């Protein structure tokens, strides 16, 4: 069955009609200096109508592909599910004199560089039949191929490669496209599938796991094993504080011992008072347990990762 979409540039208005559409690609940049003055309004219009949005860059292939990619990527605050596209064609003055071998090399470098920069976004390529058959030499198109074969029926581009989008006609100054997915929901789910999977529940590092330390007790807080959820968080700390409010702020100390899986280490006394708020003890990715002990009432702790 498939779904239908369009691709827009500055030739279109800021808010074209989206009736019957599931996705829209919008031109954002060209070369190293041009920015579509309507792309932000067009993107917001697409997303505001519940459609999947993609952004594309038109290259000047005599330039460095990394520099052009950086110029393009810097314009957008990329969100999960956004599609990223190289509009790989070059019949204009900026590209006509660039050898086709160099154009093919540009495509390879741009796609691979952008994928390294945006590993969690679907990064693909637009090409027409001429470029796909006569300029491409590797068949590499990143995560998806958007093929243009005007004059053919939607969804029947006439190529053997595993394409995802098909630009099949132009009508009323608007390029029209087809997608293999049968609904906007399926397309969005696919686009979001590039995001990293959240850690499994047993690996989730406790966020703001709080509790009091009873005087004389020695509670031990067990952390997840190193090499699992710890790896998702560059900063890890133990907050210690006092919850007593009194005319004369109480003071006390907490004995903190940290276990690294082989033995207790970093045994230290941390002095604090309610007037000081909290004192932080930094933790590392090798830590698996924290033990606390105090003789003072009103001591609390909290573990945080971020």
Order of alpha helices (4+ residues) and beta strands (2+ residues): beta-beta-beta-alpha-beta-alpha-beta-alpha-alpha-beta-alpha-beta-beta-beta-alpha-beta-beta-beta-beta-beta-beta-beta-beta
